[in-house]
């Protein structure tokens, strides 16, 4: 910890004194994420809680509280908020355990776990989005995210000048996203943000950036996860299960279902181009170099989609022709 974090930790411990009933409680680091947030596990009297340290000058704690309350209201398995101090950015949450999907997924468990996650995703998407005043995943935001690819991956990481035709690719991907039914989107619905709990639907975390956007986005996050890779046949099996459930619950019409694979593929490309930029930004701006280990898997998804769609041939050829990109393994 640096000095600033030490001071915050002391403040956090002082704040906790009015809530802990057993002065022999333990408080240990639980995890940190790609943001400024830190999490601690508080144990007392055989009970366990998660303490979130989220500096308000860096993090939107109002959004976290708003989305957590909304998802819990509609029956999703998210952390319950027991106590909060908005001004200082301290929260006491229920503990969803320390077993992310990523550590539980295997050839034997994947089908059951992914179908359970898809069932929760359907429940999330059924929440009426018009009444929630969440930000729109609109063309401006989609384009801003895509430009992370040329700014941080091409220019900063590889020293390459973005080709002029890249703007046409961005527009094509943006139009694809906006043409889809718009629902509440978690934005990071993947194996590190789903917690496995025996006998329960997945615990959902890291939802504070939720928006209203394309219906295929969260499924892409889940099935084309940059932290774990499944075969196209496995992905298609779970995609088909999602489409069946989405039609059953009125989220997709038969015409939507016909277009869904294309929506899914192109939405995945938008997400993975953005992620290439984000991982490089985390490395160069935030000194979090471990995300660079995931560039190769992310690029693999990009190649696969570009190869399938003639509209993406310029991008496909460009990626193949750049030795610096080809060297990423």
PAPAGU-340206 format. One record per residue: residue in one letter; x, y, z of N, C-alpha, C in turn. Coordinates in steps of 0.05 Angstrom, whole numbers, padded with zeros to 5 digits, always signed. Layout:
<pts>
aXYZXYZXYZ/...
</pts>
This chain:
<pts>
x+00017-00024+00000+00000+00000+00000+00018+00025+00000/x+00009+00045-00015+00023+00071-00012+00012+00086+00011/x+00023+00110+00016+00015+00125+00040-00014+00133+00039/x-00024+00141+00015-00052+00149+00012-00070+00126+00019/x-00064+00102+00009-00080+00079+00014-00079+00071+00044/x-00056+00075+00057-00054+00070+00085-00073+00088+00101/x-00075+00113+00093-00093+00131+00107-00122+00123+00103/x-00128+00115+00079-00156+00106+00073-00162+00081+00089/x-00143+00063+00091-00147+00038+00106-00152+00044+00136/x-00137+00063+00146-00142+00071+00174-00169+00083+00178/x-00177+00100+00159-00204+00112+00160-00225+00091+00158/x-00221+00071+00141-00240+00049+00137-00243+00034+00163/x-00221+00028+00177-00222+00013+00202-00237+00029+00223/x-00232+00055+00224-00247+00072+00243-00277+00072+00237/x-00284+00074+00212-00312+00074+00204-00326+00048+00212/x-00311+00026+00209-00323+00000+00215-00330-00004+00245/x-00317+00012+00262-00320+00007+00291-00349+00009+00300/x-00365+00026+00287-00393+00029+00295-00411+00007+00285/x-00400-00011+00268-00416-00032+00256-00408-00060+00266/x-00384-00063+00276-00375-00089+00284-00383-00094+00313/x-00394-00118+00317-00403-00125+00344-00382-00140+00360/x-00365-00153+00345-00343-00168+00358-00317-00154+00352/x-00304-00143+00372-00280-00128+00368-00257-00145+00360/x-00260-00172+00359-00240-00190+00350-00243-00197+00320/x-00257-00180+00306-00262-00186+00278-00235-00187+00263/x-00236-00200+00239-00213-00200+00221-00220-00185+00196/x-00200-00171+00185-00204-00156+00160-00180-00161+00142/x-00184-00176+00120-00162-00183+00102-00169-00175+00074/x-00149-00170+00058-00154-00163+00030-00168-00186+00016/x-00189-00179+00000-00204-00199-00015-00196-00198-00044/x-00196-00175-00056-00188-00172-00084-00186-00143-00091/x-00175-00138-00114-00176-00111-00126-00183-00115-00155/x-00191-00094-00169-00198-00097-00197-00183-00077-00214/x-00192-00073-00239-00178-00056-00257-00183-00026-00251/x-00199-00020-00231-00205+00007-00224-00189+00015-00199/x-00199+00036-00185-00186+00044-00160-00199+00031-00136/x-00219+00013-00140-00232+00000-00118-00214-00022-00106/x-00218-00026-00079-00206-00048-00065-00228-00062-00049/x-00224-00087-00044-00244-00102-00028-00230-00117-00006/x-00244-00117+00017-00233-00132+00041-00255-00150+00051/x-00247-00172+00063-00266-00191+00074-00266-00188+00105/x-00289-00181+00116-00292-00177+00145-00305-00202+00156/x-00293-00214+00176-00304-00238+00189-00308-00232+00218/x-00332-00238+00228-00338-00236+00256-00362-00254+00263/x-00360-00267+00286-00382-00284+00295-00391-00304+00274/x-00372-00316+00259-00378-00336+00238-00392-00324+00214/x-00395-00297+00214-00407-00284+00190-00385-00271+00174/x-00390-00269+00148-00371-00257+00130-00384-00235+00113/x-00370-00213+00110-00379-00191+00094-00357-00181+00076/x-00364-00167+00055-00345-00154+00038-00346-00124+00043/x-00322-00112+00048-00320-00084+00052-00308-00071+00026/x-00322-00053+00015-00313-00040-00010-00301-00013-00004/x-00277-00009-00012-00263+00017-00010-00262+00029-00038/x-00279+00049-00043-00282+00059-00070-00280+00090-00069/x-00255+00100-00073-00251+00129-00070-00270+00146-00088/x-00286+00163-00076-00307+00177-00091-00296+00196-00112/x-00271+00204-00109-00260+00222-00129-00253+00207-00155/x-00252+00180-00153-00245+00164-00176-00268+00146-00186/x-00287+00139-00168-00307+00119-00174-00336+00131-00170/x-00354+00122-00187-00382+00131-00185-00397+00112-00167/x-00396+00117-00141-00409+00100-00122-00439+00102-00123/x-00450+00124-00131-00479+00127-00134-00489+00107-00154/x-00474+00103-00176-00483+00084-00196-00482+00056-00186/x-00461+00049-00170-00459+00023-00159-00483+00017-00141/x-00490+00036-00124-00513+00032-00106-00539+00030-00121/x-00542+00047-00141-00566+00047-00157-00570+00021-00172/x-00549+00011-00185-00552-00014-00201-00555-00038-00182/x-00540-00038-00160-00542-00061-00141-00571-00063-00130/x-00582-00040-00123-00610-00040-00113-00630-00049-00134/x-00626-00040-00158-00644-00048-00181-00642-00078-00186/x-00619-00089-00188-00616-00117-00195-00626-00135-00172/x-00621-00127-00148-00631-00142-00125-00662-00141-00125/x-00673-00118-00131-00702-00115-00132-00715-00135-00151/x-00701-00141-00173-00712-00158-00194-00702-00187-00191/x-00692-00194-00167-00686-00222-00161-00660-00233-00170/x-00641-00216-00178-00615-00225-00185-00597-00228-00161/x-00578-00246-00162-00560-00252-00140-00536-00232-00140/x-00540-00209-00128-00520-00189-00126-00514-00182-00097/x-00492-00169-00091-00486-00163-00063-00507-00144-00051/x-00517-00152-00027-00535-00134-00013-00519-00113+00002/x-00528-00088+00001-00514-00066+00014-00525-00063+00043/x-00508-00068+00062-00516-00066+00091-00512-00037+00101/x-00489-00026+00094-00482+00001+00103-00468+00016+00081/x-00470+00042+00081-00456+00058+00060-00449+00085+00071/x-00426+00095+00062-00417+00122+00067-00409+00134+00040/x-00428+00148+00028-00423+00158+00001-00400+00178+00000/x-00399+00195+00020-00379+00216+00020-00350+00205+00020/x-00347+00183+00035-00320+00172+00037-00316+00148+00019/x-00337+00137+00008-00334+00114-00010-00330+00088+00004/x-00343+00083+00027-00341+00058+00041-00368+00044+00041/x-00368+00018+00035-00393+00003+00035-00389-00024+00048/x-00409-00034+00062-00409-00061+00073-00429-00077+00056/x-00420-00099+00044-00435-00115+00026-00437-00144+00036/x-00458-00158+00027-00458-00187+00031-00436-00200+00016/x-00427-00223+00026-00404-00237+00014-00414-00259-00004/x-00408-00257-00030-00416-00277-00050-00395-00299-00053/x-00376-00300-00035-00356-00321-00035-00331-00313-00051/x-00312-00331-00053-00287-00325-00066-00281-00345-00089/x-00303-00355-00101-00299-00374-00123-00311-00363-00149/x-00295-00350-00165-00306-00340-00190-00311-00363-00210/x-00329-00359-00228-00334-00379-00249-00308-00389-00261/x-00289-00371-00266-00264-00378-00280-00250-00401-00267/x-00251-00403-00240-00237-00424-00226-00253-00450-00225/x-00279-00449-00233-00296-00472-00232-00302-00484-00259/x-00297-00469-00280-00304-00478-00307-00285-00500-00316/x-00297-00522-00326-00282-00544-00338-00300-00557-00359/x-00289-00576-00373-00305-00591-00393-00330-00604-00380/x-00327-00612-00354-00349-00625-00341-00370-00606-00330/x-00361-00582-00322-00380-00563-00309-00391-00542-00327/x-00378-00537-00349-00384-00513-00365-00413-00511-00374/x-00425-00533-00383-00452-00532-00394-00472-00523-00372/x-00470-00534-00349-00488-00527-00327-00484-00498-00318/x-00458-00490-00316-00452-00463-00306-00461-00442-00326/x-00455-00447-00352-00463-00427-00372-00493-00424-00375/x-00507-00447-00373-00536-00445-00375-00548-00430-00351/x-00536-00434-00328-00545-00419-00304-00539-00389-00308/x-00516-00383-00318-00509-00355-00323-00528-00342-00344/x-00535-00358-00365-00553-00348-00385-00581-00343-00374/x-00589-00361-00356-00615-00357-00343-00616-00330-00327/x-00594-00324-00314-00592-00299-00299-00591-00275-00318/x-00577-00279-00341-00576-00258-00361-00604-00251-00372/x-00619-00272-00377-00647-00268-00387-00663-00252-00366/x-00659-00259-00341-00673-00244-00319-00665-00215-00319/x-00639-00210-00323-00629-00183-00324-00641-00167-00347/x-00642-00180-00370-00652-00167-00394-00682-00162-00394/x-00696-00177-00377-00725-00173-00374-00733-00149-00357/x-00713-00137-00343-00719-00113-00327-00727-00091-00346/x-00749-00078-00341-00757-00055-00359-00736-00034-00359/x-00724-00029-00382-00701-00011-00382-00709+00019-00384/x-00732+00025-00394-00740+00053-00398-00743+00068-00372/x-00749+00054-00351-00756+00067-00326-00731+00071-00308/x-00708+00062-00316-00685+00060-00297-00666+00083-00299/x-00668+00101-00319-00651+00124-00322-00621+00116-00323/x-00615+00094-00336-00588+00086-00340-00577+00099-00365/x-00550+00103-00366-00539+00115-00390-00545+00098-00415/x-00546+00111-00438-00550+00097-00463-00524+00088-00475/x-00523+00063-00484-00499+00054-00499-00503+00063-00528/x-00500+00089-00532-00507+00101-00558-00483+00102-00576/x-00487+00114-00600-00466+00115-00620-00441+00129-00610/x-00445+00150-00594-00422+00165-00584-00405+00148-00566/x-00417+00133-00548-00402+00116-00529-00389+00092-00544/x-00404+00080-00563-00393+00058-00578-00368+00067-00594/x-00370+00090-00607-00347+00100-00622-00324+00108-00604/x-00330+00120-00581-00308+00127-00562-00293+00102-00554/x-00308+00080-00548-00295+00055-00540-00278+00044-00563/x-00288+00045-00588-00273+00034-00610-00247+00049-00614/x-00247+00074-00610-00223+00090-00614-00201+00083-00593/x-00208+00069-00572-00187+00059-00554-00168+00040-00569/x-00179+00025-00588-00163+00007-00604-00141+00021-00619/x-00149+00043-00634-00128+00056-00649-00110+00074-00632/x-00121+00085-00610-00105+00102-00593-00084+00087-00576/x-00093+00066-00564-00076+00052-00544-00063+00027-00555/x-00077+00012-00572-00065-00013-00583-00047-00007-00607/x-00059+00006-00627-00043+00012-00651-00022+00033-00647/x-00030+00056-00636-00010+00078-00634+00009+00075-00610/x-00002+00072-00587+00015+00072-00563+00031+00046-00561/x+00017+00023-00564+00031-00002-00560+00049-00010-00584/x+00039-00006-00608+00053-00016-00631+00066+00005-00648/x+00060+00031-00643+00072+00052-00658+00062+00053-00687/x+00038+00045-00691+00026+00044-00718+00006+00067-00722/x+00005+00077-00746-00015+00098-00753-00041+00084-00761/x-00063+00091-00749-00089+00079-00757-00096+00085-00786/x-00104+00065-00802-00112+00070-00829-00138+00086-00831/x-00141+00102-00852-00164+00119-00855-00190+00104-00856/x-00189+00080-00869-00214+00064-00872-00224+00052-00846/x-00209+00055-00824-00218+00044-00799-00244+00057-00790/x-00248+00082-00797-00272+00097-00790-00297+00083-00801/x-00294+00072-00826-00317+00057-00838-00323+00032-00823/x-00303+00018-00813-00307-00006-00797-00321+00001-00771/x-00312+00023-00759-00325+00031-00734-00355+00038-00738/x-00360+00051-00760-00388+00058-00766-00405+00033-00770/x-00394+00014-00785-00408-00011-00790-00414-00026-00764/x-00395-00027-00746-00399-00040-00720-00419-00025-00702/x-00418+00001-00704-00437+00018-00688-00465+00014-00698/x-00469+00014-00724-00496+00010-00735-00507-00017-00727/x-00490-00037-00727-00498-00064-00718-00509-00064-00690/x-00495-00050-00672-00503-00050-00644-00529-00035-00640/x-00532-00013-00654-00556+00004-00651-00581-00009-00664/x-00577-00027-00683-00599-00040-00696-00613-00062-00679/x-00600-00070-00657-00610-00091-00641-00630-00081-00620/x-00647-00099-00609-00664-00092-00586-00646-00082-00564/x-00654-00061-00550-00638-00049-00529-00649-00057-00502/x-00631-00067-00485-00638-00078-00458-00617-00068-00439/x-00621-00074-00413-00600-00068-00394-00576-00086-00399/x-00552-00073-00400-00527-00087-00406-00508-00084-00382/x-00499-00106-00372-00479-00106-00350-00453-00094-00358/x-00443-00102-00382-00419-00092-00395-00394-00108-00388/x-00394-00125-00368-00371-00142-00362-00381-00169-00351/x-00400-00181-00364-00414-00205-00355-00397-00230-00363/x-00375-00235-00348-00357-00256-00355-00348-00272-00331/x-00329-00290-00335-00322-00310-00315-00309-00299-00290/x-00298-00275-00291-00286-00264-00267-00306-00248-00251/x-00329-00242-00263-00349-00225-00249-00374-00241-00243/x-00373-00268-00246-00394-00286-00237-00383-00304-00216/x-00396-00304-00193-00386-00320-00170-00402-00345-00167/x-00387-00368-00165-00401-00394-00162-00408-00398-00133/x-00433-00404-00128-00443-00411-00102-00461-00436-00104/x-00455-00457-00090-00470-00482-00092-00500-00478-00088/x-00515-00488-00107-00544-00487-00104-00557-00460-00110/x-00541-00441-00118-00552-00414-00124-00545-00406-00152/x-00560-00387-00164-00552-00375-00189-00526-00360-00185/x-00512-00354-00206-00486-00341-00203-00489-00314-00188/x-00470-00308-00170-00469-00282-00158-00456-00263-00178/x-00469-00240-00182-00461-00221-00203-00448-00197-00189/x-00423-00190-00198-00409-00167-00187-00400-00149-00209/x-00388-00126-00202-00376-00107-00221-00396-00097-00242/x-00420-00090-00233-00442-00083-00250-00447-00053-00252/x-00430-00037-00239-00436-00008-00235-00435+00008-00261/x-00424-00003-00282-00423+00011-00308-00446+00003-00326/x-00467-00008-00315-00490-00017-00331-00502+00006-00348/x-00511-00001-00372-00523+00018-00390-00547+00004-00404/x-00560+00019-00421-00581+00007-00438-00569+00005-00466/x-00566-00020-00476-00552-00023-00502-00560-00049-00515/x-00543-00058-00533-00549-00081-00551-00553-00107-00536/x-00573-00122-00544-00581-00146-00530-00560-00168-00531/x-00542-00167-00551-00522-00188-00554-00497-00183-00538/x-00494-00159-00527-00468-00152-00515-00460-00170-00491/x-00477-00173-00472-00470-00189-00449-00465-00219-00455/x-00480-00229-00475-00475-00257-00483-00448-00260-00495/x-00439-00240-00511-00412-00241-00522-00392-00240-00500/x-00396-00223-00480-00377-00222-00457-00375-00249-00444/x-00397-00263-00442-00397-00289-00428-00385-00311-00445/x-00393-00314-00470-00385-00337-00487-00358-00332-00501/x-00351-00307-00507-00325-00301-00519-00308-00286-00499/x-00305-00298-00477-00291-00287-00453-00261-00286-00459/x-00248-00264-00454-00219-00262-00460-00202-00277-00439/x-00214-00287-00418-00199-00301-00397-00201-00332-00400/x-00219-00341-00416-00222-00370-00421-00234-00374-00449/x-00226-00395-00463-00234-00398-00491-00248-00425-00494/x-00271-00424-00509-00286-00449-00515-00287-00452-00545/x-00291-00477-00554-00292-00482-00583-00316-00469-00595/x-00316-00464-00622-00339-00453-00635-00364-00470-00631/x-00361-00496-00631-00384-00514-00627-00397-00510-00599/x-00380-00507-00579-00390-00502-00551-00403-00474-00550/x-00390-00455-00561-00402-00428-00562-00429-00428-00575/x-00431-00441-00598-00457-00442-00612-00478-00457-00597/x-00471-00477-00582-00490-00492-00566-00503-00473-00545/x-00486-00458-00532-00497-00440-00511-00511-00416-00524/x-00501-00407-00547-00515-00385-00561-00543-00394-00568/x-00546-00419-00578-00572-00429-00585-00590-00432-00561/x-00579-00440-00538-00595-00441-00514-00605-00413-00506/x-00587-00393-00508-00595-00366-00502-00618-00357-00521/x-00615-00362-00547-00636-00353-00566-00663-00366-00560/x-00662-00392-00553-00687-00406-00546-00700-00393-00521/x-00684-00387-00501-00695-00375-00477-00705-00346-00482/x-00689-00332-00498-00697-00304-00504-00723-00303-00519/x-00727-00321-00538-00752-00322-00553-00775-00330-00534/x-00770-00350-00518-00790-00359-00499-00800-00337-00481/x-00782-00319-00473-00789-00297-00455-00796-00271-00469/x-00798-00272-00495-00806-00248-00510-00785-00227-00515/x-00759-00234-00510-00738-00215-00515-00730-00214-00544/x-00733-00236-00558-00726-00237-00586-00750-00247-00602/x-00755-00234-00625-00775-00245-00644-00761-00266-00662/x-00777-00279-00678-00765-00299-00697-00746-00285-00717/x-00753-00261-00725-00736-00246-00743-00710-00238-00729/x-00712-00230-00704-00688-00224-00688-00670-00248-00685/x-00682-00271-00681-00667-00296-00677-00651-00303-00702/x-00663-00297-00726-00649-00302-00751-00624-00285-00753/x-00626-00260-00743-00603-00242-00745-00583-00244-00722/x-00590-00260-00702-00575-00257-00677-00546-00265-00679/x-00539-00286-00695-00511-00294-00697-00494-00272-00708/x-00505-00259-00729-00490-00236-00740-00487-00214-00720/x-00509-00207-00706-00507-00187-00685-00486-00194-00665/x-00486-00219-00657-00468-00229-00636-00439-00227-00645/x-00433-00236-00670-00406-00235-00680-00395-00207-00682/x-00411-00189-00693-00401-00161-00697-00400-00146-00670/x-00418-00153-00652-00417-00140-00626-00391-00150-00611/x-00385-00175-00616-00360-00186-00604-00336-00172-00615/x-00336-00166-00640-00313-00152-00652-00310-00124-00640/x-00332-00110-00637-00331-00083-00624-00319-00086-00596/x-00329-00105-00581-00319-00109-00553-00290-00116-00553/x-00281-00134-00570-00253-00143-00569-00233-00122-00579/x-00241-00106-00599-00224-00083-00607-00221-00064-00583/x-00243-00058-00570-00242-00041-00546-00224-00053-00525/x-00226-00079-00520-00210-00091-00499-00181-00090-00505/x-00173-00093-00530-00145-00091-00537-00134-00064-00529/x-00151-00043-00534-00143-00016-00525-00142-00013-00495/x-00162-00024-00481-00164-00022-00452-00140-00036-00439/x-00133-00060-00448-00111-00074-00436-00085-00058-00439/x-00081-00046-00462-00057-00030-00466-00058-00005-00449/x-00081+00007-00446-00084+00031-00429-00078+00024-00400/x-00088+00001-00391-00082-00008-00363-00052-00012-00359/x-00039-00021-00380-00010-00025-00378+00005+00001-00377/x+00000+00018-00397+00017+00042-00400+00009+00065-00381/x-00018+00068-00376-00027+00090-00360-00028+00083-00330/x-00037+00058-00325-00043+00050-00297-00023+00030-00285/x-00002+00023-00301+00019+00005-00291+00008-00022-00282/x-00012-00032-00297-00023-00059-00292-00017-00076-00316/x+00007-00088-00315+00018-00102-00338+00006-00130-00343/x-00006-00142-00322-00015-00169-00325-00036-00173-00347/x-00051-00152-00353-00072-00154-00374-00060-00158-00402/x-00034-00151-00405-00021-00155-00431-00019-00185-00438/x-00021-00202-00418-00020-00231-00424-00045-00241-00438/x-00066-00225-00438-00091-00233-00451-00095-00221-00478/x-00075-00207-00489-00078-00196-00516-00081-00217-00537/x-00067-00239-00535-00067-00259-00556-00094-00272-00559/x-00107-00280-00536-00134-00292-00538-00154-00272-00549/x-00151-00246-00541-00169-00226-00551-00166-00223-00581/x-00141-00222-00590-00136-00220-00619-00147-00244-00635/x-00146-00267-00623-00156-00291-00636-00186-00288-00643/x-00201-00277-00624-00230-00272-00630-00233-00252-00652/x-00216-00231-00653-00217-00211-00674-00213-00224-00701/x-00192-00240-00703-00186-00254-00729-00210-00271-00738/x-00221-00286-00719-00243-00305-00726-00267-00290-00739/x-00274-00268-00727-00297-00253-00738-00290-00239-00764/x-00267-00227-00765-00259-00213-00790-00258-00232-00814/x-00250-00257-00808-00248-00276-00830-00275-00284-00841/x-00296-00282-00825-00323-00291-00833-00339-00270-00849/x-00332-00245-00847-00349-00224-00858-00334-00208-00879/x-00343-00208-00905-00330-00193-00926-00327-00163-00920/x-00346-00152-00905-00344-00124-00898-00320-00117-00881/x-00307-00137-00870-00285-00133-00852-00258-00141-00865/x-00258-00145-00891-00234-00155-00904-00210-00136-00901/x-00215-00110-00902-00193-00091-00899-00179-00094-00872/x-00196-00097-00851-00184-00100-00824-00170-00127-00822/x-00181-00148-00833-00169-00174-00832-00141-00174-00846/x-00140-00163-00870-00114-00162-00884-00094-00144-00869/x-00103-00123-00858-00086-00105-00843-00073-00119-00819/x-00090-00133-00805-00079-00147-00781-00059-00169-00789/x-00065-00183-00810-00047-00204-00819-00021-00194-00830/x-00022-00169-00842+00002-00159-00855+00021-00144-00837/x+00012-00139-00812+00029-00124-00793+00046-00143-00777/x+00073-00144-00781+00090-00162-00766+00088-00158-00736/x+00084-00134-00726+00082-00129-00698+00057-00142-00686/x+00035-00143-00702+00011-00155-00692+00014-00185-00693/x+00025-00195-00715+00029-00224-00719+00047-00236-00697/x+00064-00219-00685+00083-00228-00665+00070-00233-00637/x+00045-00223-00635+00031-00226-00609+00020-00254-00607/x+00031-00270-00590+00023-00298-00587+00016-00304-00558/
</pts>
